[in-house]
Amino acid sequence: MEGTVQLPKCQKLSKEKNGSEGEDIISKLPDGVLHHILSFLSTKDAIRTSILSSRWQYLWTSISDIDLNDTLMWFGKKRENYPMCRTFFLDFVERVLLLHDASDIKRLRLTFDVHVNASRVNSWISAAIRHKVQELVLQLPLRELFVLPCCLFTCKSLAVLELRMDCDLRIPTNICFSSLKSLMLRPVTFLDDNSAQQLFSSCPVLELLALEDCEWKNIKSITISIPTLKDLTFYTGLNDEDLHDCEIKIYAANLISLNWCSNETVDFHLYDLSSLVDASIKLWNLRASQQEVARRAVKLLNSIHNTKSLKISGDIFEVLSFAENLLNCVPTFNNLTHLEVDSEISPYTTRVLMDILQKSPELEFLDIGEGLKFGDVFNEVDWMLVSVPCCFKSHLKTFSLSNFDGNASDIHLLKFMLKNAIVLESMTIYCSHNFSADVKKQEDVSSQLKMLPRGSESCVIEIQLLLDETAVVHTIVLIV
């Protein structure tokens, strides 16, 4: 049309841009997109978005992942105002849970050092269950005796439950964790055989079970029979006598990983662990009957003979040294390729180590994590009389020794390894602080190692020295 001025395209775009200057484009996004954005923020930051605009004021009430800890209590506040800060923080937690909208809570994690009363915890758990919580993690110190609410034990949505709090486990008559796959308890109190049995028999799809430092009152027998169980951790302290002569039976045909720590007063039975891949066992010796202790330790080894990776620690080597004719008692570990020994190796337990190596024909990796404690008792003849394990001749490729002092027993162990492990590829020596500070001794040991006869021409020796208390290391490599 005549008289009309046609603006260039770039000017049109510029004009449109200026017209939308200051517009809040993000706030116009659909709720689902904004909720997704909030999911990448911490709980604290997600709640702080409520001050951005009226559009954001209540968006945080639909977050599905709630993670609160009491570091928030001190945000912008002075430590001397503890009573006021504690009250403010606990009220804040209350509002976060009670103001949550009707959507589900996928994960609730509450980790506090501040003391909480039982009624608050009950209301928080109940609120989470009303919102069909899938993962519930509570680490709370309590001021009073606390009993978990009954509604927790019939929660159909719960897949992960972790309780790190001092509470009595009073199991209601009606209990079923139909979706629970992971259960971690520490240090809850089991009151009797029935409470333990009810719990373990009501988790039909459980895959991970961890029982750490729990209190076991009036418990004489525990049976855990869960076909779906893949990962089991059982830990009791050195002086824990709650389970004295308690019989524990584990049936777990699909168990892959086992982490077991107890004193020798526990009478444990592990059945059908044919799927076991990784095992870590620690036994404490409280100076009970030597033969009975040895019998239980041998029984434990026989239960885990299918494992591919094994870590042995605590007093178990000392306990096994009490066994008569140990070589005939220890099972053959036909699948074992990785062995870590964190038990002290002394003149009295060398035979135990060598017997286990004799029964590990496929072993490829050996780590002695506590070093040797021979003192003045060392006798070179003992090593000369030891029969060479068959794995040394065909499979053992990696060996490491910690707390190396460069004394006679250390040198003769390395001599035995280098001479007889004919396919050895790597030997790593982690030195003690004393040895790391003695330059002359380092030079002497290095010279001795270079002169030792070797069965493997390709073995590389690494000597790792501690340079300071922060464990900074310096590595010396000897290519043999």
Secondary structure, 3 states (H helix, E strand, C coil): CCCCCCCCHHHHHHHHHHHCCCCCCHHHCCHHHHHHHHCCCCHHHHHHHHHCCHHHCCHHHHCCEEEEEHHHHHCCCCHHHHHHHHHHHHHHHHHHHHCCCCCCCCEEEEECCCCECHHHHHHHHHHHHHCCCCEEEEECCECCCCECCHHHHHCCCCCEEEEECCCEECCCCCCCCCCCCEEEEECCEECCHHHHHHHHCCCCCCCEEEEECCEECCCCEEEEECCCCCEEEEECCCCCCCCCCCEEEEECCCCCEEEEEEECCCEEEEECCCCCCEEEEEEECCCCCHHHHHHHHHHHHHHCCCCCEEEEEECHHHHHCCCCCHHHHCCCCCCCCEEEEECCECCCCHHHHHHHHHCCCCCCEEEECCCECCCCCCCHHHHHCCCCCHHHHHCCCEEEEEEECCCHHHHHHHHHHHHHCCCCCEEEEEECHHHHCCHHHHHHHHHHHHHCCCCCCCCEEEEEEECCCCCCEEEEEEEC
